[in-house]
Amino acid sequence: MTGIEHLGLFIVAGLLLNLTPGPDVLYIVANGLRRGWRAGVVAALGITAGCFVHITAAAIGLSALVAASSTAFALLKWLGAAYLLYVGATLLLAKRGAGSQPDAPGLIAKTEDPVKAKGAKSLKDVFVQGFWTNALNPKVALFFLAFLPQFIAPGAPHKTQAFVLLGLLFNFNGLWVDIGWALSAAWLARRVAAVQRGMHWLQRTAGVMFIGFGVRLALSDNPVH
């Protein structure tokens, strides 16, 4: 009735794609490792919110414009690359220990709240940064434009409706995968002493990887042309 085909295959493919590491997963894991499960989950929510931008844009045709216009793609590409470079530089330049204390569920901290400590990001900042990390990535827009139509019947009477439904389903399933990444990272940081001792260097490594993602995005071409 909705014009959607092979729904089971779509769900499986979407879950596998969400399990693939990239800038979004790296951002979630970095926050989960450094600040605990709350920051990791908030990062996942920010990434998911950014994904809604691409679903909406693709549904109303803006993603098609980006795909067809070299100028539009280049503008969004440079904005996205600049933001990834900014995130990477922020991680590299952060002071040792800033915002790196994991959350302790069920315990009331006797020391200063790390969220309010100097140099630490609030959970709101974590959410907003996650939102822009995803929303400014043009390859996410092109992914939705290329992937979702494969599961819409050619003769579907309401293709836009089917597109939106698939996008929402993909985003919903992806949220739980992202939360899984966040909880796994927080669990690892709390129980593996080597991870706790090396948190500073993990932060630096994440910064270098974000810069690498930014450079790769800046050097990429519009895959449609």
C-alpha positions as CSV (number, residue, x, y, z in Angstrom):
1,M,0.0,0.0,0.0
2,T,2.9,2.4,0.8
3,G,4.9,1.3,-2.3
4,I,7.8,-0.1,-0.2
5,E,9.5,-3.2,-1.4
6,H,11.8,-5.8,0.4
7,L,11.3,-4.2,3.8
8,G,13.2,-6.9,5.6
9,L,16.2,-6.5,3.4
10,F,16.1,-2.8,3.9
11,I,16.1,-3.2,7.7
12,V,19.1,-5.6,7.6
13,A,21.1,-3.5,5.2
14,G,20.4,-0.3,7.2
15,L,21.6,-1.9,10.4
16,L,24.8,-3.2,8.8
17,L,25.4,0.3,7.4
18,N,24.9,1.9,10.8
19,L,27.4,-0.5,12.3
20,T,30.1,0.7,9.9
21,P,32.5,3.2,11.6
22,G,32.5,6.7,10.2
23,P,32.5,10.3,11.6
24,D,29.1,9.8,13.3
25,V,30.2,6.6,15.1
26,L,33.5,8.1,16.0
27,Y,31.9,11.1,17.6
28,I,29.5,8.9,19.6
29,V,32.3,6.6,20.8
30,A,34.6,9.4,21.6
31,N,32.0,11.0,23.9
32,G,31.1,7.7,25.4
33,L,34.7,6.9,26.2
34,R,35.6,10.4,27.6
35,R,32.4,11.3,29.5
36,G,30.3,8.2,30.0
37,W,27.0,6.8,28.8
38,R,25.0,10.0,29.1
39,A,27.3,12.0,26.8
40,G,27.4,9.1,24.4
41,V,23.7,8.8,24.2
42,V,23.2,12.5,23.8
43,A,25.8,12.4,21.0
44,A,23.7,9.7,19.4
45,L,20.6,11.8,19.7
46,G,22.3,14.7,18.1
47,I,23.5,12.5,15.1
48,T,19.9,11.2,14.7
49,A,18.5,14.8,14.8
50,G,21.0,15.8,12.0
51,C,19.8,12.8,10.0
52,F,16.3,14.2,9.9
53,V,17.6,17.2,8.0
54,H,18.7,14.9,5.2
55,I,15.5,13.0,5.2
56,T,13.5,16.2,4.9
57,A,15.8,17.7,2.3
58,A,15.7,14.5,0.2
59,A,11.9,14.3,0.4
60,I,11.4,17.9,-0.9
61,G,14.1,17.6,-3.5
62,L,17.0,19.6,-2.0
63,S,19.3,16.6,-2.0
64,A,18.6,16.1,-5.7
65,L,19.7,19.7,-6.2
66,V,22.9,19.1,-4.3
67,A,23.5,16.0,-6.3
68,A,22.9,17.8,-9.6
69,S,24.7,21.1,-8.9
70,S,28.5,21.1,-8.5
71,T,28.3,24.5,-6.8
72,A,25.7,23.4,-4.2
73,F,27.6,20.2,-3.5
74,A,30.9,22.1,-3.2
75,L,29.4,24.6,-0.8
76,L,28.0,22.0,1.5
77,K,31.1,19.9,1.2
78,W,33.4,22.7,2.3
79,L,31.1,23.6,5.2
80,G,31.1,20.0,6.3
81,A,34.8,19.6,5.9
82,A,35.5,22.8,7.9
83,Y,33.2,21.6,10.7
84,L,34.9,18.2,10.9
85,L,38.3,19.9,11.0
86,Y,37.0,22.1,13.8
87,V,35.8,19.1,15.8
88,G,39.2,17.4,15.3
89,A,41.1,20.5,16.4
90,T,38.9,20.9,19.5
91,L,39.7,17.3,20.5
92,L,43.4,17.8,19.9
93,L,43.7,21.0,21.8
94,A,41.4,20.0,24.7
95,K,43.2,20.1,28.1
96,R,44.0,16.8,29.7
97,G,41.1,15.6,31.9
98,A,38.6,18.2,30.6
99,G,35.2,16.5,30.5
100,S,36.8,13.1,30.6
101,Q,35.2,11.8,33.8
102,P,32.6,9.1,33.0
103,D,29.1,9.3,34.4
104,A,28.5,7.2,37.5
105,P,24.8,6.0,37.5
106,G,23.3,5.8,41.0
107,L,26.2,7.8,42.6
108,I,26.3,11.4,43.8
109,A,29.6,12.9,42.9
110,K,31.4,14.7,45.8
111,T,33.7,16.6,43.5
112,E,33.0,19.3,40.9
113,D,30.6,18.3,38.1
114,P,32.8,17.6,35.1
115,V,30.1,19.0,32.8
116,K,30.5,22.3,34.5
117,A,34.3,22.1,34.9
118,K,36.3,24.6,32.9
119,G,36.9,23.4,29.3
120,A,34.2,20.7,29.5
121,K,31.3,20.7,27.1
122,S,27.7,20.7,28.4
123,L,25.4,17.9,27.1
124,K,23.6,20.6,25.0
125,D,27.0,21.3,23.3
126,V,27.5,17.6,22.7
127,F,24.0,17.3,21.1
128,V,24.5,20.4,18.9
129,Q,27.9,19.3,17.8
130,G,26.6,15.9,16.9
131,F,23.7,17.5,15.0
132,W,26.0,19.6,12.8
133,T,28.5,16.8,12.3
134,N,25.8,14.9,10.5
135,A,23.7,17.7,9.0
136,L,26.7,19.3,7.2
137,N,27.9,16.1,5.6
138,P,26.7,16.1,1.9
139,K,27.5,12.4,1.5
140,V,24.7,11.6,4.0
141,A,22.3,13.5,1.8
142,L,23.5,11.6,-1.3
143,F,23.3,8.3,0.5
144,F,19.6,8.7,1.2
145,L,19.0,9.8,-2.3
146,A,20.8,6.7,-3.7
147,F,19.8,4.0,-1.1
148,L,16.2,4.6,-0.2
149,P,14.7,4.6,-3.8
150,Q,15.9,1.1,-4.3
151,F,13.2,-0.1,-1.9
152,I,10.4,1.9,-3.5
153,A,8.2,0.2,-6.1
154,P,8.5,2.0,-9.5
155,G,4.8,2.2,-9.8
156,A,4.2,3.5,-6.2
157,P,1.5,6.2,-6.3
158,H,3.0,8.1,-3.3
159,K,6.8,7.9,-3.7
160,T,7.5,10.9,-1.4
161,Q,5.5,9.3,1.4
162,A,7.3,6.0,0.9
163,F,10.7,7.8,0.9
164,V,9.9,9.6,4.2
165,L,8.7,6.4,5.8
166,L,11.9,4.5,4.8
167,G,14.0,7.5,6.0
168,L,12.2,7.5,9.4
169,L,12.6,3.8,9.8
170,F,16.3,3.9,8.9
171,N,16.9,6.7,11.4
172,F,14.9,4.9,14.1
173,N,16.8,1.7,13.7
174,G,20.1,3.6,13.4
175,L,19.4,5.4,16.7
176,W,19.5,2.1,18.7
177,V,22.7,1.1,16.9
178,D,24.2,4.4,17.9
179,I,23.1,4.1,21.5
180,G,24.7,0.6,21.5
181,W,28.0,2.2,20.4
182,A,27.6,4.8,23.2
183,L,26.9,2.3,25.9
184,S,29.6,-0.1,24.8
185,A,32.2,2.7,24.8
186,A,31.2,3.9,28.2
187,W,31.3,0.3,29.6
188,L,34.7,-0.2,28.1
189,A,36.1,3.0,29.6
190,R,34.8,2.2,33.1
191,R,36.1,-1.4,33.2
192,V,39.3,-1.5,31.2
193,A,42.1,0.2,33.1
194,A,44.2,0.6,30.0
195,V,41.5,2.6,28.3
196,Q,41.1,4.9,31.4
197,R,44.9,5.5,31.5
198,G,45.0,6.2,27.8
199,M,42.0,8.4,27.6
200,H,44.1,11.4,26.8
201,W,45.7,9.7,23.9
202,L,42.4,8.3,22.7
203,Q,41.0,11.8,22.6
204,R,44.0,12.9,20.5
205,T,43.6,9.9,18.2
206,A,39.9,10.8,17.7
207,G,40.9,14.4,16.9
208,V,43.4,13.2,14.2
209,M,40.7,10.9,12.8
210,F,38.2,13.7,12.6
211,I,40.7,15.9,10.8
212,G,41.3,13.0,8.4
213,F,37.6,12.7,7.7
214,G,37.5,16.4,7.1
215,V,40.4,16.4,4.7
216,R,39.0,13.4,2.8
217,L,35.6,15.1,2.5
218,A,37.3,18.3,1.3
219,L,39.1,16.4,-1.4
220,S,36.1,14.3,-2.6
221,D,34.3,14.9,-5.8
222,N,30.5,14.9,-6.3
223,P,29.9,11.2,-7.0
224,V,27.1,12.0,-9.4
225,H,29.4,13.8,-11.9
